[in-house]
Amino acid sequence: MSEILNPIIVLGGLGLLFGVLLSIASKVFAVKVDPKVEELLGALPGANCGACGYPGCAGLANALAEGRAPTNACSIGGQKVANHVAEILGVNAASFEKKVAVVLCQGDCDKAKNKYEYQGLQDCRIQSTLAGGKKECTYGCVGCGSCFDVCEFNAIRMINDIAVINRENCTACNKCVEICPKKIIELVPYTNNAVVKCKSQDPGKLVRSYCSTGCIACQICVKNCPTDAFSFENNLARINYDKCINCMVCVEKCPTNAIDNVSIVSEDFAQKFAS
């Protein structure tokens, strides 16, 4: 009988001893958490997207508590979260400017020419290493959908071999911007509706040869803008959003429709995005 009881007693004693030691260790080595950090963490959306530049919401909560981050650091939470954070910290809330990502290319299958047929891993970074991608325009979207793969907010679709962003779903988390090898995805102010959807720096004659909707360096937008919001550099028109008043003169005058009014969402687009 002792052969059975002794091991049970020994194991039970060891279990009790280790339990006591763990209990003591948990108190001795406990990491003190600032109650304010926990409160801030509860105010943040919990997406852990990293758009704020910190390692997840916990990292941002610590930075906010220590005064290392502004109250409007969370792009997903917007002004509502900025106000809540400011209330917790007992400071004035910083104003929040909502931004959205836009793909600065419209060269889909119908508008842009290809120089070869790509058959390989559907990764934009890989395809871009092969002669700059399959499209004759080496600046345009290659269409493999790497941005779609990293988007956690259902804001990107691949439509007709090009990335398209639904601005109402976009949270400006910046992941698509970072992963795009062509650097054609940028964050723009949500309130600005005119966007030059082209990044080509090729001469206009060359652009015409491979894309029907690219910027051809005609500078009509520059000449007609009533607020001088346009500049021109490296064969490409650019908008200064601080000067833009959304008059849409540039959209109306652009001969190739390279400048788009992103606030207009057609029924056809909505159906394609939903599918």
N, C-alpha and C positions, 0 to 999 in steps of 0.2 A: 504493500500500500504506500509506503514511503517513497518508493520509486516513482510513483505518480504524483504524490503531493509535493515533494521537494521541488521538481522543475516548475510546478505551477506557482509555488510560493516565491521562488527566485524570479521568475518572469514577472509576476505581479509586483514584486518589490522593485525590480528594475523599471517597470513601467511607471510606477508611482514616483520613483526618483527622477526619471527623465521628465515627467510631467511637471514636477516642482521646479526643476532646473530651467525648463523652457518658459515657465511662467515668470521666473525671476529675470531671465534674459530678456523677455519681451518688455519688461518694465525698465530694465537698466539701459537697454539699447533702443528704446522707443524713439522714433523720430517725431519731434514736436511739429505739428502742422498748424500754421497760422489760421485761425478761424476765418479770417478775411479771405484767405486763398480758397478755402472750401466754398465760401459764399460766392466768390467771383467765378469759380468753376461751375457753380450751379446756374449762374447768369449766362454763361457762354453756351452756344448751341450744341457743343459736343461732337462736331463733325470731324475734328482732328485732321483738318485738311492741310494745315501748315501754311495757308495763305498769308498769315500774319507774320511769318518769318520765325516763329518759335516752334519747338517740337510738340505740336498738339495743343489742345486747350489747357492742359495742365501747365505746360511751359509758359503759355500766355498769362494764365492766372497768376503764376509766381512773378512774372515780369511786371504785371499791373500792380500787384501788391507792393513791389519794391520800387515802383515809380519809374521803371525802365521802358514802359510801353505806353503809348497814348490811349485814351479811353475809346477811341474809334478804330483801334487796331484790327478788330474782327470785321472783315469784309462781308462775311455771310450774315452776321447778325444785324448789320446796318445801324441806323440811328437809334432804333429801339434798344438794342443791346448796349450801344454806347451810352445812352441815357441811364440804363440800369447800372452799368459799371461805374459811372460817375457818381451815382447816388450812393453806392456801396463805399466808394473811396472818399466821398464827401468833397468832391471837386466839381467844377463846371464841365459839362460834357462838350467834347470837341465836335465840331460839325462834321457830318459824314457825307462824302460825295460818292454816290453809287456809280460803279463802273461795270461794264460788261465786256466780254471778249468778243472780238469780231475777226473773221477770217478775211484777210486782205487779198482775196483771190476769188474770181468767178469763173475761172477757166475749167469748166466741166467738160464732159465728153462731147457736147454739142458745140462748144465755143473754142476749145483749145486742141491743137494737134499733138499727137504723140510721135516720138521718134523710134520707139520700139515697144514690143509687148512684154510686159513684166509678168513673170511666173516665178514666184518665190514667196518667202515669208512676208505676211502682211504687216510690215513694220516700216514706217516712213523713214526711219533712220538708216535702215539697211538699203532700201531702194535708192535713197539719196546718194549713196556712195557709188552707185552705178551710173556714171556719166551724168550726175546731177539729177537723176530720176528719169522716168519714161517720157515726160512731156518735153516738147521742144523749148518751152519756157523753163529755164533752170531756176526761176524765182518762185514758181507757182506751187500750189498744193499737189502733192504726189498721190493723194487719195487712198493711202493704206489704212487710215483710221487710228493712228497711234493716239491722237487727241481724244477720240471717241473711247478708247480703251481706258484712259485714265480719268475721264469725267465721271464723278460720283453723283451728279445732280441731274442726269437725264437732259442735258442741255445741248448735246451734239449728236448729229446724225450724218451718215455718209449718204449723200444724195447725188446720183449721177456722177460718181467718181470724184466727189469733192466734199470737204467738210463744211457743214452748215450749222450755225449756232442759233438756238432759240434764246433770245435775249431775256425773255421773261423767266426762264429757268436758270440762267447763268448767275452764279454767285461771285464771280471774279476771284475764284480760288487760285488762279494762276497756273494750275497744273498743265493745261493744254498749251499755254504760252511757253512753259519751260521745256516741254517734250518735243515741240515742233522743230525739226531740223532746219526748216527753211525760214524760221522766224517770221512767219506771215500771220501769226495770231497775236493781236495786241489788245490791251485793255483801253477802252475809250470811255469818256463820260456818258452815262446813260441818257442824259438830257440832250446830247448832241446827236442829231439824226443823220447828217451828211457824212459819209465815209468814203474815202478813196480806196476802193477794193482792188488794189493792184500794188505789187511791190517790184515790178520789173524796172530795171535801170537800163534796159536796152533802148537804142534809138527807135523812134516811132515807126519807121519803115519796117524794121525787123519785127517789132511787136505785131504789126498788122499781118505779117506773114504767118504767124503761128497762133494768134489769139484775136478773136473778134471783139472782145470786151476789155482789152488791156488799155492802160494809159499810153497814148501815142505822143506825148510831149508837145501837144499843140498849144498849151498854156491858155486856152480859152477861159478856163475857170479862174486863172490868175488875173486875167484882164477884166473879167466881169464881176468879180466879187466886190460888193459894195463896202465891205469892212476890211478889205486887205487881209483876209484870214488865210489866204493861200501863199505858199512859197513854192519855189521850183528848184530842184537840185537833182543832179544825176539823172536827167530825163524823166523825173517823176514829180508829180504834184503832191503837195502835203498840206494838211489843214492844221492851223493853229486853233485849237478848240476854245481857247480863251477869247478869241475874237469872233468866232462863228456865232451867228444869230439865227441859224436854221431857216434862212430865207429860201433855200433850195434853188437859187439861181444857178449854182454850179451843177446841180443834178439835171436841171432842164437844158443847160447849154452843152453838157458833155456829149460829144458826137459818138462815143463808143459805149456810153452808159457805164463807164468805169467808176463813176461816182454814184453811190447808191443811197437812197433814203431808207435807212434801216428801220425806221419806225413803222413803215408800211408792211404789213404781213398779209400776203394774199391767201385766199382760201385754198389755192392749189398747194402753196407751201405748207399750210397748216395740216392738210391731209397727208402730204408726203412725210412730214415730220412725225405725225402720229402713227404712221404705219411701221 
